[in-house]
Amino acid sequence: MENIVECRNLTHYYGDKMVYEDLNFNIKKGSILGLLGKNGTGKTTTINILNGYLTPRSGECIILGENSKNLSPYVKSQIGYLIENHVQYAFMNIYQIEKFYSGFYPNWKRDAYYDLMAKLKVTPKQKISTMSCGQRSQVALGLILAQDPQLLVLDDFTMGLDPGYRRLFIDYLRNYAKAEGKTVFTTSHIIQDMERLIDECIVFDYNKVLVYMPVQEFMTTFKQFDFEVTNPNVEFDKGGLVENYEKMDNSIELFSYSTEEEVKSYLASQGIEYSNFKQVPMTLEDAFIGLTGKY
Amino acid sequence: MWKSMFYKEWIKVRLASILSLAVGTVAILGIYLNVRHTFIITNAHEFWDGIINQRHIYFKLFKYIPLGIGILIGLSQFLPEVKDKRIKLTLHLPLNEEKAGLKMVAFGLTCLLTLYSILSALLILPGRYYFPYEVVALSANTIIPWFSAGLAAYFITGLITIEPLWKYKVFYTLLGFAFINLFYQSDLAGAYQYAWLPFLGIISLVSISILFSIYRFRKGEM
């Protein structure tokens, strides 16, 4: 399948602080890739590199066949970009902002924008700066839908949205992307609801990529096992079978890609006495926290 | 695309433009009320002697108004762009980034030249009622550096506002202050008669300096 985005060996530092080294990922045409990570792990840095606002120390991103450092006006017209916090020209109103953007895009879909705006309880003359965060998110989304780009790049679009607007945004976006064959690259540090949206995920931790695989594969292979240990001072070595673990007194939550039998064998081989062993079903958010830790 | 770009810029600066025009007009009205008052009620002879023989400027009240307008238009145009890093939206438009920046500057320049033309006409033309041609011509020569300072202030305000790093902002501010100060060195009418052309040359170079800030923003200096 054709790749809309190809990022090769991306390395970036802020001064001496490494963000990541040799990051590689592709986004297939028609797929929705979620870049998940805690604050400060490099999500917005990646978006900035992708949009040409930041030159990586080394490596490159190819978007629709062009290096992101020098995107042509045509390729930029094929990228719908939603900035963190749904930033738009807040000094304009709904009517003015549509009039402004429509002049730049020959295939502008005015109806797509106004259909979405009709659902908001705002007047056409109301300035965007006076709208709620949820309403602003819909304006930003409506503008992207009207632009009708091939690739949608959404930077932490869930930020500031209440559960209703978050769900509305995600459902509207997924239906649109799947119906129109659009490719979506989104970042988020709020994992709730992302399960409903993304096909593939990359999970960032500080300086490294923990996961890069289809969400379904991640959710079936990554598991949580809960049990109680006799010795509360027990410690586990991370990196082998144990991806991560959380301990509270005698209770252990252990996260692993291994099967239940493999984990039990591992515990036995380490001489760890345990009881009440069970595999616990996880949401994507549980899996994310399990993988990256609570701190 | 020019039309759309100008539309956005107009929304940003329209209030500042109207305010500038209003303040400039009120100041000019004040200047001519004062001239009329001097001619009719106080010492017309002394006033006339000051203008003809000592090259006094009868419209000194207007001196810093073009400068203020340049800064105000610059701020109203570029501050909304840097708030929440909205410049990213502008640079993401399907345009060459440099062209996008220059179109913004072209609009600001057009707006300023329009305001300055109106205010110049309001300031100079009524002078013909009170003064001979030579005095009016000298007045026109006198206000050129003030308007030039306004243009320079506009470009430098854009450069400083778009600049992503504070240390550069401070440096440009000091540099800009020193440069603009050159336009206000003399209080004699027509003092810059032979100097404003080189100044305009420097200003036209400053006019594209915003591209440097945009380039640095795109390199990731945020």
Interface residues (C-beta under 8 A of the other chain):
Chain A: N48 N51 G52 Y53 L54 T55 P73 Y74 K76 S77 I79 Y81 I83 N85 V87 Q88 Y89 A90 F91 M92 Q96 K99 F100 Y101 S102 G103 F104 Y105
Chain B: M1 K3 S4 Y7 K8 I11 K12 P80 D84 K85 R86 K88 L89 L91 H92 L93 P94 L95 N96 F217 R218 K219 G220 M222
